[in-house]
Amino acid sequence: MTITAPKRFLESVEQSSEDRDSLVCVGLDPDLARMPDTITRGRSAGDAIFEFNKQIIESTVEFAAAYKPQLAMYMQYGPAGYEALLRTRELIPSTTPAILDCKIGDISTTMEPYARAYLDEADFDAITVNPYMGSECLQPIFDRAGKGAFLLCKTSNPGSGEIQNLTLENGQPLFVEIARKVAAWNAASAASLGLVVGATYPAELIVVREAVPDLLILVPGIGSQAGDLAAAVEAGIDGQGRGLLINSSRSITFASAEKDFARASATAARTLRDQINAIRG
């Protein structure tokens, strides 16, 4: 069965990208040790994170096609950190998709509460998901009409090949089979499904794009992980010159450790957007 109802998350990403002429996804990953003293002095951890994110969002919103907070970066600060995450979600404009990077994956009776917590209660537009346990376990995510999920395919970390590059009986690496499975699941899902493929593996990204011409791909690994931007964009762009969200976290949010950090983050986001646009023509 193919779902014919509109998949609003995908549409919202496309609209946001068009409005800002951007494929940039800004990662919001707080680190109190790297924030300027003007933010942390006299504030609790939660308030410092909130104020820092507020200024980052305000300075980058015209260049960001999406925002992506990473769950662990908030949870490390305990309940105050999670509260700051929820407050940060409220800062992100409704016209800009908000993706929670949580990489969850469990049996369906556990995935339902996860989906309720992050997609319903916290109202994130999409989350990242581990596909290792199969589609039956992911059904609660698939059933969230209008939401989105990015499934891990070929991740950016150096050790990803230990499992993701294993060769199957059909001669294909596991990550290609994952990509094809996600494309099939997407056709029958009320939610919009995409993939996570790291910029650190442009050759693999080429293979993934060939296998799934139409899926949206979230691309981490630019900036601090030293992924090749030009190679990643050229490898992953779709036939319409889009189909990618290029994530950058530390290179944008911590572009400066001084009181000019917000202005520096705006410059970094604009520069990345313009570099991507120059590559995709």
Secondary structure, 3 states (H helix, E strand, C coil): CCCCCCCHHHHHHHHHHHHHCCCEEEEECCCHHHCCHHHHCCCCHHHHHHHHHHHHHHHHCCCCCEEEEEHHHHHCCHHHHHHHHHHHHHHCCCCCCEEEEEEECCCHHHHHHHHHHHHHHCCCCEEEECCCCCHHHHHHHHCCCCCEEEEEEECCCHHHHHHHCCECCCCCEHHHHHHHHHHHHHHCCCCEEEEEECCCCHHHHHHHHHHCCCCCEEECCECCCCECHHHHHHHHCCCCCCCEEEEECHHHHCCCCCCCHHHHHHHHHHHHHHHHHHHHC
